[in-house]
Amino acid sequence: MSIVDAKEMLLKATKGKYAVGAFNVTNIIQMEAVVAAAENRKSPLIIQSSVSPTKFLRPEVLVAVYRTLADNSTIPICLHLDHCDDVEYCKTCADAGYTNIMIDASKHDIATNILQTREIADYCHRLGGISVEGELGTVCGIEDQVKVAEDEAALCDPLQVLEFIEKTSIDLFAPAIGTAHGVYKTKFPKLDFERLYRIFQILNGSGVKTPLVIHGGTGLQPDVVKKLVSLGGSKFNVSTDLKHALIDTTYQYISAHPDEYNPGKIDQAVRKSIMGRIDYWIDLLGCAGMA
């Protein structure tokens, strides 16, 4: 029950009008902390790794840890490859045991985007037990290997959405609506709520079929997060927040204990900090008790 793909949990979330936190991890301590926090709150969970840490840690290692944690958990947990623009590496991670793959061909023209996204959807669906996420429009900002300048970002065109979904056969859809990776330059970024609402109605107005993904969660005000969820966002990506928790906590602990050389205590402090951030997001997304 614990090892799942993302589609069923997100169909349930969409119908229940809450969102599932999708948390990017860069090491095993973060992964364990994210699972422990979600288990405590009985929340469904999506663990994510972007391409750089996946290559560094190796997908087979991450899958082995994921399976160990999930096998000992009572909540549904998905392992997701985030923002991979390399078709062959998407296949590598699917073969290794990831249960959700995001092929990000959004920088290409729509024809190429459809072609590459369909290739991964077909591949993962043949393997079975793997759902696929695709994106239309481009999310600005920096997220590991993904770097998109503001003037290169483009919002999702609602008129292209049905064609994209039908021709790619993806399970989850990430429309660019103005959110950004990394840290927002303003406390109140300009998001196109109407665009998200329109896209949701196009895809799910007559019955929930394709869950929507919100990228760039870190830094959004609580009321904004809740509005995005109310408009249909059921997978909510959070990455930078956990990086800050990891680095800031490590720095603070070392600064407070300059003569102590005990990595285990640093790990414990980081684990506690990460769990605190997951608690925050679970409360905000409304997914506590939804496992």
JOKA-V374800 format. One record per pair of residues at least 12 apart in sequence whose C-alpha atoms are under 10 Angstrom apart, sorted by sequence separation. I is the first residue (numbers start at 1). J is the second residue. D is the distance in whole Angstrom. If there is no record, write none. Layout:
BEGIN
i & j & d
I & J & D
I & J & D
END
This chain:
BEGIN
i & j & d
22 & 34 & 10
34 & 46 & 9
35 & 47 & 8
66 & 78 & 9
67 & 79 & 9
81 & 93 & 7
90 & 102 & 8
91 & 103 & 10
104 & 116 & 9
105 & 117 & 7
120 & 132 & 8
121 & 133 & 8
138 & 150 & 10
140 & 152 & 7
141 & 153 & 9
161 & 173 & 9
178 & 190 & 6
179 & 191 & 6
200 & 212 & 8
253 & 265 & 9
254 & 266 & 8
21 & 34 & 10
34 & 47 & 8
49 & 62 & 9
66 & 79 & 7
80 & 93 & 9
81 & 94 & 9
90 & 103 & 7
103 & 116 & 8
104 & 117 & 8
120 & 133 & 9
121 & 134 & 9
139 & 152 & 9
140 & 153 & 5
177 & 190 & 9
178 & 191 & 5
179 & 192 & 9
199 & 212 & 9
250 & 263 & 10
253 & 266 & 7
6 & 20 & 10
80 & 94 & 10
89 & 103 & 10
90 & 104 & 10
103 & 117 & 6
118 & 132 & 9
120 & 134 & 10
138 & 152 & 8
139 & 153 & 6
140 & 154 & 8
161 & 175 & 9
177 & 191 & 6
178 & 192 & 6
214 & 228 & 8
252 & 266 & 10
253 & 267 & 10
102 & 117 & 9
103 & 118 & 9
117 & 132 & 9
137 & 152 & 10
138 & 153 & 5
139 & 154 & 7
140 & 155 & 10
176 & 191 & 10
177 & 192 & 5
178 & 193 & 9
213 & 228 & 10
214 & 229 & 9
250 & 265 & 10
251 & 266 & 9
6 & 22 & 10
31 & 47 & 7
63 & 79 & 8
87 & 103 & 7
103 & 119 & 9
117 & 133 & 8
118 & 134 & 9
137 & 153 & 7
138 & 154 & 5
139 & 155 & 8
176 & 192 & 9
177 & 193 & 7
196 & 212 & 9
213 & 229 & 10
250 & 266 & 6
253 & 269 & 7
21 & 38 & 9
30 & 47 & 10
31 & 48 & 9
62 & 79 & 9
80 & 97 & 10
81 & 98 & 7
84 & 101 & 8
85 & 102 & 8
86 & 103 & 7
87 & 104 & 9
103 & 120 & 7
117 & 134 & 6
137 & 154 & 5
138 & 155 & 7
139 & 156 & 10
158 & 175 & 9
177 & 194 & 9
178 & 195 & 10
212 & 229 & 9
249 & 266 & 8
250 & 267 & 8
252 & 269 & 10
253 & 270 & 9
31 & 49 & 10
79 & 97 & 8
80 & 98 & 6
81 & 99 & 8
82 & 100 & 9
83 & 101 & 8
84 & 102 & 6
85 & 103 & 6
86 & 104 & 8
87 & 105 & 9
102 & 120 & 9
103 & 121 & 9
116 & 134 & 10
117 & 135 & 9
136 & 154 & 9
137 & 155 & 5
138 & 156 & 8
156 & 174 & 9
157 & 175 & 8
177 & 195 & 7
196 & 214 & 10
214 & 232 & 9
215 & 233 & 10
218 & 236 & 10
249 & 267 & 9
47 & 66 & 8
79 & 98 & 5
80 & 99 & 6
81 & 100 & 6
82 & 101 & 7
83 & 102 & 6
84 & 103 & 5
85 & 104 & 5
86 & 105 & 8
101 & 120 & 8
102 & 121 & 9
136 & 155 & 8
137 & 156 & 4
156 & 175 & 5
157 & 176 & 9
176 & 195 & 9
177 & 196 & 7
212 & 231 & 10
213 & 232 & 9
214 & 233 & 6
217 & 236 & 6
218 & 237 & 8
219 & 238 & 9
250 & 269 & 8
78 & 98 & 8
79 & 99 & 5
80 & 100 & 4
81 & 101 & 5
82 & 102 & 5
83 & 103 & 6
84 & 104 & 5
85 & 105 & 6
101 & 121 & 9
114 & 134 & 9
136 & 156 & 5
137 & 157 & 7
155 & 175 & 7
156 & 176 & 5
157 & 177 & 9
175 & 195 & 9
176 & 196 & 9
212 & 232 & 6
213 & 233 & 6
214 & 234 & 8
215 & 235 & 8
216 & 236 & 8
217 & 237 & 6
218 & 238 & 6
246 & 266 & 10
249 & 269 & 7
250 & 270 & 7
78 & 99 & 6
79 & 100 & 6
80 & 101 & 6
81 & 102 & 6
82 & 103 & 8
83 & 104 & 5
84 & 105 & 8
85 & 106 & 9
113 & 134 & 9
114 & 135 & 10
135 & 156 & 8
136 & 157 & 8
155 & 176 & 5
156 & 177 & 6
175 & 196 & 8
211 & 232 & 8
212 & 233 & 5
213 & 234 & 6
214 & 235 & 6
215 & 236 & 6
216 & 237 & 6
217 & 238 & 5
218 & 239 & 7
219 & 240 & 9
246 & 267 & 9
249 & 270 & 6
21 & 43 & 9
22 & 44 & 10
23 & 45 & 8
24 & 46 & 9
25 & 47 & 7
26 & 48 & 9
27 & 49 & 9
59 & 81 & 9
77 & 99 & 9
78 & 100 & 7
79 & 101 & 8
80 & 102 & 7
81 & 103 & 8
82 & 104 & 8
83 & 105 & 9
85 & 107 & 9
113 & 135 & 9
114 & 136 & 10
136 & 158 & 9
154 & 176 & 7
155 & 177 & 5
156 & 178 & 9
211 & 233 & 7
212 & 234 & 6
213 & 235 & 5
214 & 236 & 5
215 & 237 & 5
216 & 238 & 7
217 & 239 & 8
218 & 240 & 6
219 & 241 & 8
248 & 270 & 9
249 & 271 & 9
20 & 43 & 8
21 & 44 & 8
22 & 45 & 7
23 & 46 & 6
24 & 47 & 6
25 & 48 & 6
26 & 49 & 7
83 & 106 & 10
101 & 124 & 8
113 & 136 & 8
153 & 176 & 8
154 & 177 & 8
155 & 178 & 7
211 & 234 & 6
212 & 235 & 7
213 & 236 & 6
214 & 237 & 6
215 & 238 & 8
216 & 239 & 8
217 & 240 & 8
218 & 241 & 6
246 & 269 & 9
247 & 270 & 8
249 & 272 & 9
250 & 273 & 10
20 & 44 & 6
21 & 45 & 6
22 & 46 & 4
23 & 47 & 5
24 & 48 & 4
25 & 49 & 6
26 & 50 & 8
100 & 124 & 9
136 & 160 & 8
153 & 177 & 10
154 & 178 & 8
155 & 179 & 10
175 & 199 & 8
208 & 232 & 10
211 & 235 & 8
212 & 236 & 9
213 & 237 & 8
214 & 238 & 9
215 & 239 & 9
216 & 240 & 9
217 & 241 & 9
218 & 242 & 9
245 & 269 & 10
246 & 270 & 6
249 & 273 & 7
19 & 44 & 9
20 & 45 & 6
21 & 46 & 6
22 & 47 & 6
23 & 48 & 5
24 & 49 & 5
25 & 50 & 8
99 & 124 & 9
136 & 161 & 8
153 & 178 & 8
175 & 200 & 10
245 & 270 & 7
246 & 271 & 8
248 & 273 & 9
249 & 274 & 9
20 & 46 & 7
21 & 47 & 8
22 & 48 & 6
23 & 49 & 8
24 & 50 & 7
26 & 52 & 9
27 & 53 & 8
94 & 120 & 9
98 & 124 & 10
110 & 136 & 8
135 & 161 & 10
173 & 199 & 10
245 & 271 & 9
21 & 48 & 10
22 & 49 & 10
26 & 53 & 6
27 & 54 & 9
54 & 81 & 8
109 & 136 & 10
110 & 137 & 9
153 & 180 & 9
245 & 272 & 10
246 & 273 & 8
25 & 53 & 8
26 & 54 & 8
54 & 82 & 10
91 & 119 & 10
95 & 123 & 10
106 & 134 & 8
107 & 135 & 9
108 & 136 & 10
109 & 137 & 10
136 & 164 & 8
150 & 178 & 10
204 & 232 & 9
242 & 270 & 10
245 & 273 & 6
246 & 274 & 7
24 & 53 & 10
25 & 54 & 9
27 & 56 & 10
28 & 57 & 9
87 & 116 & 7
91 & 120 & 7
94 & 123 & 9
95 & 124 & 9
99 & 128 & 9
100 & 129 & 8
101 & 130 & 7
102 & 131 & 9
103 & 132 & 7
104 & 133 & 8
105 & 134 & 8
106 & 135 & 6
107 & 136 & 9
108 & 137 & 10
135 & 164 & 9
136 & 165 & 10
244 & 273 & 10
245 & 274 & 6
26 & 56 & 9
27 & 57 & 8
44 & 74 & 9
45 & 75 & 8
46 & 76 & 9
47 & 77 & 7
48 & 78 & 8
49 & 79 & 8
50 & 80 & 8
51 & 81 & 7
59 & 89 & 10
63 & 93 & 9
67 & 97 & 9
86 & 116 & 9
87 & 117 & 8
90 & 120 & 7
94 & 124 & 7
97 & 127 & 10
99 & 129 & 6
100 & 130 & 5
101 & 131 & 7
102 & 132 & 6
103 & 133 & 6
104 & 134 & 6
105 & 135 & 7
106 & 136 & 6
107 & 137 & 8
108 & 138 & 10
134 & 164 & 9
135 & 165 & 10
150 & 180 & 9
173 & 203 & 10
189 & 219 & 9
201 & 231 & 9
244 & 274 & 10
245 & 275 & 10
13 & 44 & 9
26 & 57 & 8
31 & 62 & 9
35 & 66 & 9
39 & 70 & 10
42 & 73 & 10
43 & 74 & 10
44 & 75 & 6
45 & 76 & 6
46 & 77 & 6
47 & 78 & 6
48 & 79 & 6
49 & 80 & 6
50 & 81 & 6
51 & 82 & 7
62 & 93 & 10
66 & 97 & 9
67 & 98 & 10
85 & 116 & 9
98 & 129 & 9
99 & 130 & 4
100 & 131 & 5
101 & 132 & 5
102 & 133 & 4
103 & 134 & 6
104 & 135 & 6
105 & 136 & 8
106 & 137 & 6
107 & 138 & 7
134 & 165 & 9
188 & 219 & 9
189 & 220 & 8
193 & 224 & 10
197 & 228 & 9
200 & 231 & 7
201 & 232 & 9
242 & 273 & 9
243 & 274 & 9
245 & 276 & 9
42 & 74 & 8
43 & 75 & 7
44 & 76 & 5
45 & 77 & 5
46 & 78 & 5
47 & 79 & 5
48 & 80 & 5
49 & 81 & 5
50 & 82 & 5
51 & 83 & 7
52 & 84 & 10
60 & 92 & 10
64 & 96 & 9
66 & 98 & 9
85 & 117 & 10
87 & 119 & 8
88 & 120 & 9
91 & 123 & 7
95 & 127 & 8
97 & 129 & 9
98 & 130 & 7
99 & 131 & 6
100 & 132 & 6
101 & 133 & 6
102 & 134 & 6
103 & 135 & 8
104 & 136 & 9
105 & 137 & 10
106 & 138 & 6
107 & 139 & 10
148 & 180 & 9
184 & 216 & 9
187 & 219 & 7
188 & 220 & 8
189 & 221 & 10
196 & 228 & 8
199 & 231 & 10
200 & 232 & 6
242 & 274 & 6
245 & 277 & 8
28 & 61 & 10
32 & 65 & 9
36 & 69 & 9
42 & 75 & 6
43 & 76 & 8
44 & 77 & 6
45 & 78 & 6
46 & 79 & 6
47 & 80 & 6
48 & 81 & 6
49 & 82 & 6
50 & 83 & 6
51 & 84 & 6
59 & 92 & 8
60 & 93 & 8
63 & 96 & 7
64 & 97 & 9
87 & 120 & 7
90 & 123 & 9
91 & 124 & 8
94 & 127 & 8
97 & 130 & 9
98 & 131 & 9
99 & 132 & 9
100 & 133 & 7
101 & 134 & 9
102 & 135 & 8
105 & 138 & 9
106 & 139 & 9
148 & 181 & 9
183 & 216 & 9
184 & 217 & 10
186 & 219 & 9
187 & 220 & 7
188 & 221 & 8
191 & 224 & 9
197 & 230 & 9
198 & 231 & 9
199 & 232 & 9
200 & 233 & 9
241 & 274 & 9
242 & 275 & 10
10 & 44 & 9
28 & 62 & 8
31 & 65 & 8
32 & 66 & 9
35 & 69 & 7
39 & 73 & 7
40 & 74 & 10
41 & 75 & 9
42 & 76 & 9
43 & 77 & 9
44 & 78 & 9
45 & 79 & 9
46 & 80 & 7
47 & 81 & 9
48 & 82 & 6
49 & 83 & 9
50 & 84 & 7
51 & 85 & 9
55 & 89 & 9
59 & 93 & 6
62 & 96 & 9
63 & 97 & 6
90 & 124 & 9
94 & 128 & 10
104 & 138 & 9
134 & 168 & 8
147 & 181 & 9
180 & 214 & 10
181 & 215 & 7
182 & 216 & 7
183 & 217 & 10
184 & 218 & 8
185 & 219 & 9
186 & 220 & 10
187 & 221 & 7
193 & 227 & 8
197 & 231 & 6
9 & 44 & 7
27 & 62 & 9
31 & 66 & 8
35 & 70 & 8
38 & 73 & 10
39 & 74 & 7
40 & 75 & 10
47 & 82 & 10
48 & 83 & 10
49 & 84 & 10
51 & 86 & 9
58 & 93 & 9
59 & 94 & 9
60 & 95 & 9
61 & 96 & 9
62 & 97 & 9
63 & 98 & 7
94 & 129 & 10
95 & 130 & 10
133 & 168 & 10
134 & 169 & 10
135 & 170 & 10
139 & 174 & 10
146 & 181 & 9
147 & 182 & 10
179 & 214 & 8
180 & 215 & 7
181 & 216 & 5
182 & 217 & 9
183 & 218 & 7
184 & 219 & 6
189 & 224 & 10
193 & 228 & 7
196 & 231 & 7
197 & 232 & 7
242 & 277 & 7
9 & 45 & 9
26 & 62 & 10
38 & 74 & 10
39 & 75 & 6
59 & 95 & 9
60 & 96 & 6
62 & 98 & 9
63 & 99 & 9
94 & 130 & 7
132 & 168 & 10
133 & 169 & 10
134 & 170 & 6
138 & 174 & 10
139 & 175 & 9
140 & 176 & 9
155 & 191 & 10
178 & 214 & 10
179 & 215 & 7
180 & 216 & 5
181 & 217 & 8
182 & 218 & 7
183 & 219 & 6
184 & 220 & 8
188 & 224 & 9
192 & 228 & 10
195 & 231 & 10
196 & 232 & 8
197 & 233 & 10
241 & 277 & 8
242 & 278 & 9
9 & 46 & 10
28 & 65 & 8
32 & 69 & 7
36 & 73 & 9
38 & 75 & 8
39 & 76 & 9
59 & 96 & 6
60 & 97 & 8
94 & 131 & 10
132 & 169 & 9
133 & 170 & 6
134 & 171 & 8
135 & 172 & 9
136 & 173 & 8
137 & 174 & 9
138 & 175 & 8
139 & 176 & 6
143 & 180 & 9
144 & 181 & 9
155 & 192 & 9
158 & 195 & 7
162 & 199 & 9
172 & 209 & 9
173 & 210 & 7
174 & 211 & 9
175 & 212 & 7
176 & 213 & 9
177 & 214 & 9
178 & 215 & 9
179 & 216 & 5
180 & 217 & 8
181 & 218 & 8
182 & 219 & 8
183 & 220 & 9
191 & 228 & 10
194 & 231 & 9
196 & 233 & 8
241 & 278 & 10
6 & 44 & 10
28 & 66 & 9
31 & 69 & 9
35 & 73 & 8
38 & 76 & 10
39 & 77 & 10
51 & 89 & 9
55 & 93 & 10
58 & 96 & 10
59 & 97 & 8
60 & 98 & 9
132 & 170 & 5
133 & 171 & 6
134 & 172 & 7
135 & 173 & 6
136 & 174 & 7
137 & 175 & 6
138 & 176 & 6
139 & 177 & 8
140 & 178 & 8
141 & 179 & 9
142 & 180 & 8
143 & 181 & 6
144 & 182 & 9
157 & 195 & 8
158 & 196 & 9
161 & 199 & 7
165 & 203 & 9
171 & 209 & 8
172 & 210 & 6
173 & 211 & 6
174 & 212 & 6
175 & 213 & 7
176 & 214 & 8
177 & 215 & 9
178 & 216 & 9
179 & 217 & 8
180 & 218 & 9
181 & 219 & 10
193 & 231 & 8
6 & 45 & 9
38 & 77 & 9
51 & 90 & 9
54 & 93 & 9
59 & 98 & 8
131 & 170 & 8
132 & 171 & 5
133 & 172 & 5
134 & 173 & 5
135 & 174 & 5
136 & 175 & 5
137 & 176 & 5
138 & 177 & 9
139 & 178 & 7
140 & 179 & 7
141 & 180 & 5
142 & 181 & 5
143 & 182 & 6
156 & 195 & 8
159 & 198 & 10
160 & 199 & 10
161 & 200 & 10
171 & 210 & 6
172 & 211 & 5
173 & 212 & 5
174 & 213 & 5
175 & 214 & 8
176 & 215 & 8
179 & 218 & 10
180 & 219 & 10
6 & 46 & 7
35 & 75 & 9
131 & 171 & 6
132 & 172 & 6
133 & 173 & 6
134 & 174 & 6
135 & 175 & 6
136 & 176 & 6
137 & 177 & 8
138 & 178 & 9
139 & 179 & 6
140 & 180 & 5
141 & 181 & 5
142 & 182 & 6
143 & 183 & 10
155 & 195 & 9
156 & 196 & 9
158 & 198 & 7
159 & 199 & 9
162 & 202 & 7
170 & 210 & 8
171 & 211 & 7
172 & 212 & 6
173 & 213 & 6
174 & 214 & 6
175 & 215 & 9
180 & 220 & 10
238 & 278 & 10
4 & 45 & 10
5 & 46 & 9
107 & 148 & 9
130 & 171 & 9
131 & 172 & 8
132 & 173 & 9
133 & 174 & 7
134 & 175 & 9
135 & 176 & 7
136 & 177 & 10
137 & 178 & 10
138 & 179 & 10
139 & 180 & 6
140 & 181 & 6
141 & 182 & 6
142 & 183 & 9
158 & 199 & 6
161 & 202 & 8
162 & 203 & 7
169 & 210 & 10
171 & 212 & 9
172 & 213 & 7
173 & 214 & 9
174 & 215 & 7
179 & 220 & 9
2 & 44 & 9
4 & 46 & 9
35 & 77 & 8
51 & 93 & 10
104 & 146 & 10
138 & 180 & 9
139 & 181 & 7
140 & 182 & 9
141 & 183 & 8
157 & 199 & 9
158 & 200 & 10
161 & 203 & 8
2 & 45 & 10
141 & 184 & 8
156 & 199 & 9
159 & 202 & 9
238 & 281 & 9
125 & 169 & 9
158 & 202 & 8
107 & 152 & 9
125 & 170 & 9
158 & 203 & 10
165 & 210 & 8
236 & 281 & 9
107 & 153 & 9
118 & 164 & 9
122 & 168 & 8
124 & 170 & 10
125 & 171 & 10
106 & 153 & 10
107 & 154 & 9
117 & 164 & 9
118 & 165 & 9
121 & 168 & 7
122 & 169 & 8
106 & 154 & 9
117 & 165 & 10
118 & 166 & 10
120 & 168 & 9
121 & 169 & 6
122 & 170 & 9
114 & 163 & 9
115 & 164 & 10
118 & 167 & 7
119 & 168 & 8
120 & 169 & 10
121 & 170 & 6
236 & 285 & 8
48 & 98 & 10
80 & 130 & 9
83 & 133 & 9
106 & 156 & 10
110 & 160 & 9
114 & 164 & 6
117 & 167 & 9
118 & 168 & 4
119 & 169 & 10
120 & 170 & 9
121 & 171 & 8
235 & 285 & 9
79 & 130 & 10
80 & 131 & 9
81 & 132 & 10
82 & 133 & 9
83 & 134 & 9
113 & 164 & 9
114 & 165 & 9
117 & 168 & 6
118 & 169 & 7
234 & 285 & 9
48 & 100 & 9
50 & 102 & 10
78 & 130 & 9
80 & 132 & 9
81 & 133 & 9
83 & 135 & 9
114 & 166 & 10
115 & 167 & 8
116 & 168 & 9
117 & 169 & 9
118 & 170 & 7
233 & 285 & 10
46 & 99 & 10
47 & 100 & 10
48 & 101 & 10
78 & 131 & 10
80 & 133 & 9
110 & 163 & 10
111 & 164 & 9
114 & 167 & 7
115 & 168 & 7
117 & 170 & 8
234 & 287 & 10
46 & 100 & 9
110 & 164 & 8
114 & 168 & 6
113 & 168 & 9
114 & 169 & 10
229 & 284 & 10
230 & 285 & 10
22 & 78 & 9
23 & 79 & 10
24 & 80 & 9
111 & 167 & 10
114 & 170 & 10
181 & 237 & 10
182 & 238 & 10
225 & 281 & 10
229 & 285 & 7
22 & 79 & 9
23 & 80 & 9
24 & 81 & 9
181 & 238 & 9
182 & 239 & 8
183 & 240 & 7
228 & 285 & 10
229 & 286 & 9
22 & 80 & 8
24 & 82 & 8
175 & 233 & 10
181 & 239 & 8
182 & 240 & 6
183 & 241 & 9
226 & 284 & 7
174 & 233 & 9
181 & 240 & 8
182 & 241 & 9
222 & 281 & 9
225 & 284 & 7
226 & 285 & 7
22 & 82 & 10
83 & 143 & 9
85 & 145 & 10
173 & 233 & 10
225 & 285 & 8
226 & 286 & 9
82 & 143 & 10
83 & 144 & 9
84 & 145 & 9
85 & 146 & 9
174 & 235 & 9
182 & 243 & 10
223 & 284 & 9
83 & 145 & 9
84 & 146 & 9
172 & 234 & 10
173 & 235 & 10
222 & 284 & 7
3 & 66 & 9
83 & 146 & 7
172 & 235 & 9
218 & 281 & 10
222 & 285 & 9
3 & 67 & 7
82 & 146 & 10
217 & 281 & 10
2 & 67 & 9
3 & 68 & 10
3 & 69 & 9
4 & 70 & 9
2 & 69 & 9
3 & 70 & 6
9 & 76 & 8
103 & 170 & 10
2 & 70 & 5
3 & 71 & 7
9 & 77 & 9
102 & 170 & 10
1 & 70 & 9
2 & 71 & 6
9 & 78 & 9
106 & 175 & 10
1 & 71 & 8
2 & 72 & 8
3 & 73 & 9
6 & 76 & 9
102 & 172 & 9
104 & 174 & 10
106 & 176 & 10
2 & 73 & 6
3 & 74 & 10
4 & 75 & 10
5 & 76 & 9
6 & 77 & 8
7 & 78 & 10
100 & 171 & 10
101 & 172 & 10
102 & 173 & 10
1 & 73 & 9
2 & 74 & 6
3 & 75 & 9
4 & 76 & 6
5 & 77 & 8
6 & 78 & 6
100 & 172 & 10
102 & 174 & 9
1 & 74 & 8
2 & 75 & 5
3 & 76 & 6
4 & 77 & 6
5 & 78 & 5
6 & 79 & 8
143 & 216 & 9
1 & 75 & 8
2 & 76 & 4
3 & 77 & 5
4 & 78 & 5
5 & 79 & 8
6 & 80 & 8
142 & 216 & 10
1 & 76 & 6
2 & 77 & 5
3 & 78 & 6
4 & 79 & 8
5 & 80 & 9
141 & 216 & 9
1 & 77 & 9
2 & 78 & 8
3 & 79 & 8
139 & 215 & 8
140 & 216 & 9
133 & 210 & 10
135 & 212 & 10
139 & 216 & 8
133 & 211 & 10
135 & 213 & 9
133 & 212 & 9
134 & 213 & 9
133 & 213 & 8
52 & 143 & 10
53 & 144 & 8
7 & 99 & 10
51 & 143 & 10
52 & 144 & 6
53 & 145 & 10
5 & 98 & 9
6 & 99 & 7
7 & 100 & 9
50 & 143 & 8
51 & 144 & 8
52 & 145 & 6
4 & 98 & 10
5 & 99 & 5
6 & 100 & 6
50 & 144 & 7
51 & 145 & 7
52 & 146 & 10
3 & 98 & 10
4 & 99 & 6
5 & 100 & 6
6 & 101 & 10
49 & 144 & 10
50 & 145 & 8
51 & 146 & 9
144 & 239 & 10
3 & 99 & 8
4 & 100 & 9
5 & 101 & 9
50 & 146 & 9
143 & 239 & 8
144 & 240 & 10
143 & 240 & 8
142 & 240 & 10
7 & 129 & 10
5 & 128 & 10
6 & 129 & 9
7 & 130 & 9
8 & 131 & 9
5 & 129 & 6
6 & 130 & 8
7 & 131 & 6
4 & 129 & 7
5 & 130 & 5
6 & 131 & 6
7 & 132 & 8
3 & 129 & 9
4 & 130 & 8
5 & 131 & 6
6 & 132 & 8
7 & 133 & 9
4 & 131 & 9
5 & 132 & 9
6 & 133 & 9
82 & 237 & 9
11 & 171 & 10
10 & 171 & 10
11 & 172 & 9
10 & 172 & 9
7 & 170 & 10
8 & 171 & 10
7 & 171 & 6
6 & 171 & 9
7 & 172 & 7
6 & 172 & 8
15 & 204 & 10
46 & 235 & 8
48 & 237 & 9
50 & 239 & 9
14 & 204 & 9
45 & 235 & 10
46 & 236 & 9
47 & 237 & 10
48 & 238 & 9
49 & 239 & 9
22 & 213 & 10
46 & 237 & 9
48 & 239 & 9
15 & 207 & 9
19 & 211 & 10
22 & 214 & 10
15 & 208 & 7
19 & 212 & 10
20 & 213 & 10
22 & 215 & 9
14 & 208 & 7
19 & 213 & 9
23 & 217 & 10
14 & 209 & 9
19 & 214 & 10
22 & 217 & 10
12 & 208 & 9
14 & 210 & 9
15 & 211 & 9
21 & 217 & 10
11 & 208 & 7
14 & 211 & 6
10 & 208 & 10
11 & 209 & 7
13 & 211 & 8
14 & 212 & 8
10 & 209 & 10
11 & 210 & 7
12 & 211 & 9
10 & 210 & 9
11 & 211 & 6
10 & 211 & 6
11 & 212 & 9
7 & 209 & 10
9 & 211 & 10
10 & 212 & 8
7 & 210 & 8
8 & 211 & 9
10 & 213 & 9
7 & 211 & 7
6 & 211 & 10
19 & 225 & 10
19 & 226 & 9
18 & 226 & 9
34 & 242 & 10
17 & 226 & 10
19 & 228 & 9
20 & 229 & 10
18 & 228 & 10
19 & 229 & 6
18 & 229 & 6
19 & 230 & 9
17 & 229 & 7
18 & 230 & 7
22 & 234 & 10
30 & 242 & 8
17 & 230 & 6
19 & 232 & 8
20 & 233 & 9
21 & 234 & 8
22 & 235 & 6
23 & 236 & 8
24 & 237 & 8
25 & 238 & 9
26 & 239 & 9
30 & 243 & 9
17 & 231 & 9
18 & 232 & 8
19 & 233 & 6
20 & 234 & 6
21 & 235 & 6
22 & 236 & 6
23 & 237 & 6
24 & 238 & 6
25 & 239 & 7
75 & 289 & 10
76 & 290 & 10
77 & 291 & 9
14 & 229 & 9
17 & 232 & 7
18 & 233 & 8
19 & 234 & 4
20 & 235 & 5
21 & 236 & 5
22 & 237 & 5
23 & 238 & 5
24 & 239 & 5
25 & 240 & 10
30 & 245 & 10
75 & 290 & 9
76 & 291 & 6
13 & 229 & 10
14 & 230 & 9
16 & 232 & 10
17 & 233 & 8
18 & 234 & 6
19 & 235 & 5
20 & 236 & 6
21 & 237 & 6
22 & 238 & 6
23 & 239 & 6
24 & 240 & 8
26 & 242 & 9
30 & 246 & 8
75 & 291 & 5
14 & 231 & 10
15 & 232 & 9
17 & 234 & 8
18 & 235 & 9
19 & 236 & 6
20 & 237 & 9
21 & 238 & 7
22 & 239 & 8
23 & 240 & 9
24 & 241 & 9
25 & 242 & 7
26 & 243 & 8
29 & 246 & 9
74 & 291 & 8
14 & 232 & 6
16 & 234 & 9
18 & 236 & 10
19 & 237 & 10
23 & 241 & 9
24 & 242 & 7
25 & 243 & 8
13 & 232 & 9
14 & 233 & 7
15 & 234 & 9
23 & 242 & 8
24 & 243 & 9
27 & 246 & 10
13 & 233 & 9
14 & 234 & 5
26 & 246 & 9
13 & 234 & 6
14 & 235 & 9
25 & 246 & 10
12 & 234 & 9
13 & 235 & 8
10 & 233 & 9
11 & 234 & 8
10 & 234 & 6
11 & 235 & 10
9 & 234 & 9
10 & 235 & 7
9 & 235 & 9
7 & 235 & 10
6 & 235 & 9
37 & 271 & 10
33 & 268 & 10
36 & 271 & 9
37 & 272 & 9
40 & 275 & 10
43 & 279 & 10
30 & 267 & 9
33 & 270 & 9
34 & 271 & 8
37 & 274 & 8
38 & 275 & 8
41 & 278 & 10
45 & 282 & 10
29 & 267 & 7
33 & 271 & 5
36 & 274 & 10
37 & 275 & 5
41 & 279 & 8
44 & 282 & 9
29 & 268 & 9
32 & 271 & 8
33 & 272 & 7
36 & 275 & 7
37 & 276 & 8
40 & 279 & 9
43 & 282 & 7
30 & 270 & 8
31 & 271 & 9
33 & 273 & 9
34 & 274 & 7
35 & 275 & 9
37 & 277 & 9
38 & 278 & 7
42 & 282 & 10
43 & 283 & 10
29 & 270 & 8
30 & 271 & 7
33 & 274 & 6
34 & 275 & 6
37 & 278 & 6
38 & 279 & 8
41 & 282 & 8
29 & 271 & 6
30 & 272 & 10
32 & 274 & 10
33 & 275 & 6
34 & 276 & 9
36 & 278 & 10
37 & 279 & 7
41 & 283 & 9
45 & 287 & 9
30 & 273 & 10
31 & 274 & 9
32 & 275 & 9
33 & 276 & 9
34 & 277 & 9
35 & 278 & 9
43 & 286 & 9
44 & 287 & 7
30 & 274 & 7
34 & 278 & 6
38 & 282 & 8
43 & 287 & 6
44 & 288 & 8
29 & 274 & 9
30 & 275 & 9
33 & 278 & 9
34 & 279 & 9
37 & 282 & 9
42 & 287 & 8
43 & 288 & 5
44 & 289 & 8
41 & 287 & 9
42 & 288 & 6
43 & 289 & 5
44 & 290 & 6
45 & 291 & 8
41 & 288 & 5
42 & 289 & 5
43 & 290 & 5
44 & 291 & 5
40 & 288 & 9
41 & 289 & 6
42 & 290 & 6
43 & 291 & 5
38 & 287 & 9
39 & 288 & 10
40 & 289 & 9
41 & 290 & 9
42 & 291 & 5
38 & 288 & 8
39 & 289 & 10
41 & 291 & 9
38 & 289 & 9
39 & 291 & 9
38 & 291 & 9
23 & 278 & 8
21 & 278 & 8
23 & 281 & 10
22 & 281 & 10
21 & 281 & 7
20 & 281 & 9
21 & 282 & 7
19 & 281 & 10
20 & 282 & 8
19 & 282 & 9
21 & 284 & 10
18 & 282 & 10
21 & 285 & 7
19 & 284 & 9
20 & 285 & 7
21 & 286 & 10
18 & 284 & 9
19 & 285 & 5
20 & 286 & 8
21 & 287 & 8
18 & 285 & 6
19 & 286 & 7
20 & 287 & 6
17 & 285 & 9
18 & 286 & 5
19 & 287 & 6
20 & 288 & 9
17 & 286 & 8
18 & 287 & 6
19 & 288 & 10
16 & 286 & 10
17 & 287 & 9
18 & 288 & 10
20 & 290 & 9
16 & 287 & 9
19 & 290 & 10
20 & 291 & 10
18 & 290 & 9
13 & 286 & 10
13 & 287 & 8
16 & 290 & 9
13 & 290 & 8
12 & 290 & 9
9 & 290 & 9
9 & 291 & 9
2 & 291 & 10
END
